[in-house]
Amino acid sequence: MELFSFFNSSASYRVRIALGLKGVPFEYHPVNIRTGEHRQAPYVGSLNPSASVPALKDGDFSLGQSLAIIDWLDAHSPEPRLIPLDPDARARVLELSYLIACDIHPVNNLRILKYLQDELRVTPAQKDAWYQHWIAEGMAATELLLLLAEKHYGGPWCFGKEPTLADCCLIPQIANAKRFGCDLSQYSLANAIYVHAMAHPAFIQAEPKNQPDHIAP
């Protein structure tokens, strides 16, 4: 198993958590998205046509997009399951995961921020305001979904006693928000899950600072 990853990529971070939770060994290949390695022909042509990270390669099979990768891992290494089999539980986990991965993350990823800065010429203050606005809107919705989940499933994870895909998505999003100086103090459930997760070996191992391509700020 080979993982093509960038240390600070939220999507890569999700997959590293999933691999750690499942105990799947992998070879780490850094892809520096800051210098455009993800857009070079060998990577795009053979691993990830969307020119993004991560990509997972298993023999002749390769796959991009973090949620698709984690779903594939669930099919091939089903224990522990990260996407429940029960239809209702599955839908709830996907609802929260999609909120983070489809609503919050895309408008704040590196290529969007670079476009704002390089093409639209927004100021650093305006770029920060953009980031913080979408984090606040998305995290408010996340907190409401976590409140609903707590009533039905309890804690200490997003959906009960074991981590799921939702935790794989939530923790990287919080980590990025913290890196950008967002005020997360009002999201008590999300913060409690984050604190709990950061004591778990799989989440510690997946942290950006613990990757071989980590670049100090």
Phi and psi in degrees as a GROMACS rama.xvg file:
@    title "Ramachandran Plot"
@    xaxis  label "Phi"
@    yaxis  label "Psi"
@TYPE xy
-125.615  134.467  GLU-2
-116.433  125.559  LEU-3
-101.273  116.468  PHE-4
-145.406  158.1  SER-5
-122.475  135.482  PHE-6
-56.3094  -36.9725  PHE-7
-98.6084  5.23399  ASN-8
-77.1079  124.382  SER-9
-60.5672  -41.5082  SER-10
-65.0254  -41.38  ALA-11
-63.9403  -41.3704  SER-12
-57.289  -43.0007  TYR-13
-57.1708  -47.219  ARG-14
-68.7648  -38.0338  VAL-15
-60.7207  -39.8643  ARG-16
-61.8283  -47.6012  ILE-17
-60.601  -44.0925  ALA-18
-62.1881  -39.9655  LEU-19
-66.1762  -42.9377  GLY-20
-62.2115  -36.1393  LEU-21
-86.8231  -7.4391  LYS-22
67.2349  31.0736  GLY-23
-89.9315  117.819  VAL-24
-71.5317  147.619  PRO-25
-152.042  157.249  PHE-26
-96.4845  129.92  GLU-27
-93.7388  126.536  TYR-28
-119.512  110.554  HIS-29
-70.8449  138.976  PRO-30
-127.953  110.064  VAL-31
-82.443  102.69  ASN-32
-76.1056  -15.6268  ILE-33
-72.9607  -28.5319  ARG-34
-103.277  4.3121  THR-35
85.7945  15.3382  GLY-36
-60.8651  -28.2481  GLU-37
-71.2379  -12.2166  HIS-38
-102.281  -0.52833  ARG-39
-76.7914  149.703  GLN-40
-55.1234  -46.0267  ALA-41
-59.7022  -40.0911  PRO-42
-71.6373  -48.4786  TYR-43
-66.8312  -40.0401  VAL-44
-70.5982  -34.4361  GLY-45
-114.504  -14.7015  SER-46
-123.398  -49.1749  LEU-47
-144.37  94.4221  ASN-48
-59.5947  -20.1971  PRO-49
-80.6632  -0.199201  SER-50
54.8806  52.8188  ALA-51
-146.517  170.484  SER-52
-115.052  151.849  VAL-53
-92.1411  177.642  PRO-54
-137.118  143.216  ALA-55
-117.907  134.513  LEU-56
-125.097  129.289  LYS-57
-132.864  98.2804  ASP-58
64.9253  -123.708  GLY-59
-88.0581  -1.71674  ASP-60
-99.4717  130.961  PHE-61
-133.908  150.652  SER-62
-149.507  135.112  LEU-63
-105.881  179.494  GLY-64
73.1857  114.681  GLN-65
-59.9198  -41.218  SER-66
-69.4745  -36.863  LEU-67
-65.6853  -39.2148  ALA-68
-62.6296  -45.1197  ILE-69
-68.2766  -37.0318  ILE-70
-62.717  -41.1206  ASP-71
-64.3691  -41.158  TRP-72
-61.728  -38.9952  LEU-73
-61.8277  -34.391  ASP-74
-74.9856  -34.5472  ALA-75
-98.2073  -25.0479  HIS-76
-133.225  75.2969  SER-77
-71.3162  -8.25881  PRO-78
-116.661  130.282  GLU-79
-77.0309  147.88  PRO-80
-70.1768  137.56  ARG-81
-105.401  -21.3823  LEU-82
-118.008  110.805  ILE-83
-59.2402  153.261  PRO-84
-81.0802  -34.402  LEU-85
-58.1739  127.202  ASP-86
-57.2344  -41.8212  PRO-87
-69.6246  -45.948  ASP-88
-63.635  -41.2552  ALA-89
-57.7258  -46.0157  ARG-90
-63.0927  -39.588  ALA-91
-66.0972  -43.8009  ARG-92
-63.7149  -42.4976  VAL-93
-68.1347  -35.1583  LEU-94
-57.2894  -49.3158  GLU-95
-70.8341  -40.7019  LEU-96
-61.8289  -43.2585  SER-97
-68.6075  -35.069  TYR-98
-56.7911  -44.5622  LEU-99
-74.1235  -50.1061  ILE-100
-76.8672  -27.2617  ALA-101
-106.281  -27.9956  CYS-102
-101.117  -45.4876  ASP-103
-84.9267  -54.8329  ILE-104
-63.2624  -45.1204  HIS-105
-59.2486  -36.1618  PRO-106
-79.8932  -5.54364  VAL-107
-122.792  10.7625  ASN-108
-79.7379  174.738  ASN-109
-60.1221  -42.8111  LEU-110
-68.0547  -31.3616  ARG-111
-69.7316  -45.3533  ILE-112
-64.0795  -37.6657  LEU-113
-67.3081  -36.9564  LYS-114
-65.5608  -43.3345  TYR-115
-57.537  -42.6461  LEU-116
-77.1075  -46.874  GLN-117
-87.0579  -35.5167  ASP-118
-98.5309  -43.3121  GLU-119
-91.016  -9.00956  LEU-120
59.2514  38.5304  ARG-121
-72.7319  156.001  VAL-122
-77.5995  161.943  THR-123
-55.4885  -37.2105  PRO-124
-66.3457  -39.8572  ALA-125
-67.3677  -38.7277  GLN-126
-64.0716  -42.3368  LYS-127
-64.0425  -39.7296  ASP-128
-64.1936  -40.1988  ALA-129
-57.3355  -52.1563  TRP-130
-58.6508  -49.5159  TYR-131
-66.5123  -34.1206  GLN-132
-60.606  -49.9734  HIS-133
-72.1373  -29.8032  TRP-134
-65.5762  -46.1515  ILE-135
-61.8245  -44.0995  ALA-136
-66.0046  -44.1468  GLU-137
-70.4104  -40.5838  GLY-138
-70.3465  -30.2794  MET-139
-63.0501  -43.4868  ALA-140
-67.0332  -39.1698  ALA-141
-60.0308  -43.4987  THR-142
-63.0755  -37.6993  GLU-143
-66.3672  -40.5668  LEU-144
-66.6701  -36.4263  LEU-145
-67.0407  -34.557  LEU-146
-63.7303  -43.9476  LEU-147
-62.4013  -43.0619  LEU-148
-64.3908  -39.0932  ALA-149
-62.568  -38.2498  GLU-150
-64.4346  -35.1319  LYS-151
-96.4509  -29.9163  HIS-152
-120.349  -17.9312  TYR-153
76.8947  -163.601  GLY-154
-127.79  -165.419  GLY-155
-91.3978  -3.11421  PRO-156
-92.443  -178.641  TRP-157
-56.933  -38.8101  CYS-158
-132.168  62.9083  PHE-159
100.844  -143.953  GLY-160
-87.855  -8.97306  LYS-161
-129.772  147.187  GLU-162
-68.8522  150.662  PRO-163
-131.603  -176.36  THR-164
-52.8857  -35.5588  LEU-165
-60.1084  -40.3079  ALA-166
-69.2153  -35.5968  ASP-167
-61.9835  -29.8412  CYS-168
-86.9126  -40.8597  CYS-169
-66.3759  -45.9312  LEU-170
-62.1869  -47.6362  ILE-171
-60.7302  -35.397  PRO-172
-66.3374  -41.6283  GLN-173
-65.3107  -42.1342  ILE-174
-59.1365  -42.9661  ALA-175
-66.6256  -41.1251  ASN-176
-61.9033  -39.7779  ALA-177
-63.3588  -40.7972  LYS-178
-62.0413  -31.8557  ARG-179
-92.2621  8.75832  PHE-180
74.5397  25.1474  GLY-181
-74.0993  146.574  CYS-182
-83.9043  109.716  ASP-183
-109.576  11.8563  LEU-184
-63.0558  -26.4043  SER-185
-84.2761  -5.44169  GLN-186
-99.8068  75.4646  TYR-187
-65.8947  -40.5273  SER-188
-67.8151  -44.9646  LEU-189
-60.7593  -41.3481  ALA-190
-65.749  -39.3415  ASN-191
-64.6781  -40.3147  ALA-192
-65.529  -40.5474  ILE-193
-61.1862  -46.8559  TYR-194
-61.427  -43.0142  VAL-195
-62.8568  -44.5121  HIS-196
-64.7687  -36.1873  ALA-197
-75.5715  3.44159  MET-198
-103.157  -0.302693  ALA-199
-92.9899  133.045  HIS-200
-54.5748  -39.8672  PRO-201
-65.7026  -36.2766  ALA-202
-75.583  -36.4469  PHE-203
-64.0362  -47.5617  ILE-204
-60.0163  -32.7259  GLN-205
-84.2767  -8.67495  ALA-206
-55.9892  144.54  GLU-207
-53.0745  -41.4944  PRO-208
-66.4194  -16.0062  LYS-209
-100.678  12.0543  ASN-210
-95.0749  150.465  GLN-211
-64.2696  -22.2348  PRO-212
-99.0936  14.6649  ASP-213
-57.7581  134.847  HIS-214
-116.447  121.99  ILE-215
-64.8782  143.902  ALA-216
